[in-house]
Amino acid sequence: MKIYTGCVTDRGNFRLKNQDRAICRVKRDKHHILAVACVCDGIGSFEQSEIAAEMMTSGISRWVDGLDRFRPGALTKEDLLEDLDVTIRELNTLVCGYRSSTGVDIGCTMSMLVLIDESYYVFHVGDSRIYCVNDTMYQITHDEVSVAETGGHVKSKLANYIGRSTELWVNKFGGEAIKGDIFLLGSDGLFKQLNFEDVAVRAEKIKSDKRAQSVCCELVSLVLERGERDNVSCIMICVNKTDRQ
């Protein structure tokens, strides 16, 4: 199986700073592949939430670096995913510790996709999103928000996020990655102004990491041109299965 990836995050045209963080790391050997993509969106009502987003994505990058190489014979999928789950919870504890020790409110969402050979696994907290694009475009994560009426207006509130509590709830699930699948991860700034046609018209030309990166940049520029006011992050993982020798 071959994959092509791209990753970009942008402050946008209106915010003073970028509270998003996005990473996409890939490890390959002759027969196997491991990809880890993660988007964290700092909570806007907390002025320094980019700290939480940075703590999470930097921690996940260190976790990937700690895997000298992905060897399924030496490390099972189950062991790898369990270790990643523990790492996520440890990082959440660090974010909570920062809040407690400094008195500064910080927090972020986290949407992570892990691709191991022909299977994908999702670790999700909050309302950043992961979509699968093939013949259509559909959201595979669920926005973890609550809705309440205040002063005659219905407002949504983030019900779960990194740093909220040391007892972290992580929504976890997985499935099979099939030929032609494109996994699109993004902060909420990406998807409010984006539709299936925007992705589909560009997806046919993706045959390299360079092109996947270019498409990510094009999608971010597109939503900003349409008036998006938030920070915008976009990660793309394009699956192209090939026959093994």
N, C-alpha and C positions, 0 to 999 in steps of 0.2 A: 504494500500500500504506500502510495505517495501522498503527501499533503503539502499545501502551500499556505503560508501564513503572512498576515500583516497586522500591525499594531500601531495606533496613533492616539494621542490625547492632545486636546487643544483648549486653551483658556476661553476661547470664543471672543465675541465682539463687545461684551458688556460687563463681564465680571472682572474685578481687579486682579484676581489670582485664580489659578487652577487648583481646585480641591479634588479633582479626579486623579487617579493613578491607574495605569494599565500596563500589564506585562504579558508577553507570550514567549515561552521558552520551549525549545524542541531538542530532544536527544534521540539520536538514531544509531543503529548499528546495521549490520548486513541484513538482518532478517526482521528487526523489530523497531518500533517507534514509540516514543513517549512525548506528548505535547501537554503543556500546562499553560492555560490562558486564564487571566484573572483581571477583572475590572472592579475597582473600589471607588465609590463616589462619596466624598465627604459630605456630611450633613450640613446644609447651607445655613441653618439657624445657629450652628456652632461655628464661631468665627475662625477657629484654627483646626478644623476637622481634616485638613490635608495631612496633619500629623498622623492621624489614625490610618488614613489611606496609605501613607508612606510606610508606616510600621507594618501593615499587612502585606503589601506587595514586596517590600524589601525582605520580609521574613519568608515569604513563599519563594522568592528568588534564591535565598540562602538554602532553603530546603532542597531545591532542584540542584544547586551546586554541590550539595552533600551527597548526591547520588553519583558516585564516580562514573558509573555507566549503568544503563538499564539492562539488567540480565534476568530475564524471567526465570531461568533455571535456579538462580541464586536468591531471587526475591519475588515472591508470588504477587499477583495483582492485589490479592486480599491484604497481604502484609503492607504493601506500598500504600494502598488507600487508607488503611487503618493508621499508619504512621502520619499520613497527611492530615487526617482528621484530628489526631492528637496535636499536630503542629498548629492547625487553625485555632484550636481551643487555647493553646498556650499563648498564641499571639493576641487573642481576644483578652486573655487575662492581663497581658502586658498593657494593652490599651486601657483597660479598667484601672490598672495600677497607676498609669500616668494621670488619669482623671482624679484619682484619689489623692495622689501625692502632690499634685500641682494646683488642684482646685479649678483646673481649666476643663470645660466641657468639650470633649471631642468624640467623634463616632463616624462610622462610615458603613455603607453597604458592601456586599461582596458577592460577586457572581463569578464562579470559577468552573471551567470545563477542563477535564483531564481526559485525554485521548490515549488509550493504550492499545496498540495494534488496531483491531477493528471494533473496539468497544469504547463508548464514552461514558463518563461519570460526571455528575454535576454536584457541586457544593454551593448552596445558595443562601444568602442572608439579605433581606431587605427588598428593594424595588428596582435595582439595576436588572437588566434583562439578558436572556439568551434566547435567540431565535434559531430555528433550523430552516434553511432555505433550500428547496429543491424544485418540485413542480409548483409549490406555493411557499408562503412564508408564514410560519406559525411560532408562537411563543411557547417555549418548553418550560420556562420558569413561571412562578406565580408571584405577583406583587404582594409583599407582606405588609399590607396597609390596613388600617381601620378607618371607618367612615363615621362621621358624627355631624349633627346639625348644630350650628352655632349662629345665633342672631339671624335666623332665617336662611343661612347659607350652608350648604353641604360641603364639608371639607374632609380631605383624606389626611391621615397622619401615619407616619412610619411606625409600624408595630414591632419591628424587629431590626436590630442593627448591631454591628460590631461595637463593643464598648458599652452597650446598654446594661449588661449584667454579666457577672462571671459565669452564670449558668446559661450558656449559649445554646440556642436552638439552631441547628443547621439542617436545612432541607436537602436531603440527599437522594439521588436516583440515578439511573443509568439506562443505556440502551445500546443498540447496534448502529455503528456508523456505516452508511451504505454509499456506494459510488455516486458522486454528484452532490452529496450533502455539503452545504456550506453552513458552518456554525458562526453566527454573528453575535458577538457580545458587545454590550454597550451600556453606558450610563443613560439615565432617562433623557438627557439632552439629545441623544442620537435619534430615538425612535418616535418622538412626537411629530417630527416633520418628514419621516421616512416611510416609503411604501415598497411593496414587492417589486414593482416595475423598476424602481431606482436601482435595486440590487440585481435583478434578473438581466437587465440590459448590459450590465458590466460583467456579470459572472461568467459568460461564455468565453471571455478572453483571458481568464486566469489560468496560466500554465507555468507560473513561476512565483517564487516569493516576492520578487521585485514587482510583478504585476499586482499581486494581492495587497502589497503595501500601498501601491498607487491607488487602488480602488478604495482602500480605507481612507486615504487622504481625500479622494474625490467625494466620498459619502459625507465626510465631516464638513468639507467646504460647501456641499449642497445644502445641508440643513442650516448652516450658518447663513447662507444666502437667502434662505426662506424665512429668516427672522428669529431663529432659535437664540434665546438669551442666556442659556446655561452653558457651563463647561460641557464639552462633548468628547467622549472617548469611544473608540471603535476597534474591535479585534475581529479578525476573520480567519477561520480555519477551513480550507477547502479540501475535501476528501476526494482522492483519485485512486481507486483500487487498481492494482496491477497484478497479473499472475506471478506467483513466486516461482523462482527457478528451482 
